[in-house]
Amino acid sequence: MKQKYLFTFFLFCFLMIAAPVSAQESPRVQHRTEIPIDGLSIYPNPVTGGKVYISSTRNQEKTIEIYNVLGKPVQKSRLNGRELDVSSLTPGIYILKIQEGKAKATRKLVVK
């Protein structure tokens, strides 16, 4: 009977010591803060004509990555203007990752 109480006591002490340590962040974990793209506009959404227009306040060159809902990359391109051709995409829901300089944005894109 003493052994069960002793084991329970040690288990309780271990959990009390380990819980605060595990709740703290690891020093190797770095938090990234995304810089939003000012005035980002994506239209039309849902896309029906095979072209989507992406504009922002600065209208600099953008890197566009399109992923399917499983996270598989399906298209990557650089955009100098506003018009992006998505006619090669099958109808469905996609994740659009846009980078303009150091600013980044992630949006949902629906293709009909």
Helices and strands as residue ranges (DSSP letters): H 2-23, E 41-43, E 51-55, E 62-68, E 73-79, E 83-85, E 92-100, E 103-111
